[in-house]
Amino acid sequence: MSSTGGAVRSAERGFEVDQTNHSVVVGERVVVKWLTPPAPLPQPAPDVFAHLTSVGFTATATPYAAVSRRADDGSELLLALVTAYLPEAADGWEWCVDEAVSGGTSFAAGLGVLAADLHAAMATPSATFPSPVRHAGPVRAGGNPWSLRAGEALEEALALTGGEDGDWLARRAGVLRAELAPLASAGVTPLIRIHGDLHVGQILRWRDGYAVIDFDGNPTVAGADPFQPSARDLAQLTTSLEHVGQVAIRRRDADPEVIAGWAATARATLESAYLGRLDELGHAALLDRSLLRPFEIEQECRELVYAARHLPRWRYAPMGVLRSRYR
């Protein structure tokens, strides 16, 4: 069985789903993800897989191999990644929408624990990442990269979002800039190799539980430092719950007020479970909560930029979240 492009997972959202890569399921035992075109090495996934395997993190599709070849210019190209096939798997744009419609929120604790386990694993030394935690502030020559990155995302969103949504967004530009302001004064905080693209679509519910997949980084952000605050992953994951709610409203005729309550409860449950698990594992200091809100706003801006550039019908989701926050 094979699949290509956004149809691999959610035809509705299509965000950060392989747009050109081609996945082949072989004998319901392994999945071969062919990169089309091949990607020049180094790429994040092989190193992350090696690290996670060495520190005993198993809540993912077991990695078996990375296939590469030498190009004519002597560089190495990554051709494919081979991982285990997970029976009865569905991604969060399917199962989590069902949870939203039914009002179920107990799943959120499991996602919080999964995210905390992932970050604790990323913070554990290995031969691949011998110094996995950095303690540094974001200020560098040329400006604060977190603040600059977020500001650029907002300005792009303002420029690319047209019509009534664009007018609404422009009237609240000052409020949104204020929400991003804490990034400019962020202090020293732990940095780890984060997932970088952690939303519910990257979390499979399968026969034996949950698995986080796709460690290729965020395809919408070029040149980002792979070492980031854990708050960036957590912000992406919590905002994706709100996007699930918007999908339920739009596609399943769910009541907006009911969904707002569901999203708030699911977010709070996920964050509480995440914090509790980090503390249990001795890694409570990994999360700087002051960064969560600005990273969430940056993420909504990136969703708008993606919608404008690649998937216009998706705009309703980030706009629905922003309209609910800033009435």
Sequence and secondary structure as in RCSB ss.txt:
>XXXX:A:sequence
MSSTGGAVRSAERGFEVDQTNHSVVVGERVVVKWLTPPAPLPQPAPDVFAHLTSVGFTATATPYAAVSRRADDGS
ELLLALVTAYLPEAADGWEWCVDEAVSGGTSFAAGLGVLAADLHAAMATPSATFPSPVRHAGPVRAGGNPWSLRA
GEALEEALALTGGEDGDWLARRAGVLRAELAPLASAGVTPLIRIHGDLHVGQILRWRDGYAVIDFDGNPTVAGAD
PFQPSARDLAQLTTSLEHVGQVAIRRRDADPEVIAGWAATARATLESAYLGRLDELGHAALLDRSLLRPFEIEQE
CRELVYAARHLPRWRYAPMGVLRSRYR
>XXXX:A:secstr
 EEEGGGGS TTT TTS SS EEEEETTTEEEEEEEEEEES  HHHHHHHHHHHTT  SS  EEEEEEEE TTS 
EEEEEEEEE  TT EEHHHHHHHHHHHT  THHHHHHHHHHHHHHHHTS  SS SS  EEE S BTTB HHHHHH
HHHHHHHHHH  HHHHHHHHHTHHHHHHHHGGGGG   EEEEE  SS SGGGEEEETTEEEE   S  TTSTT  
SEE HHHHHHHHHHHHHHHHHHHHHHH   HHHHHHHHHHHHHHHHHHHHHHHHHTT GGG  GGGHHHHHHHHH
HHHHHHHHHT GGGGHHHHHHHHHH  
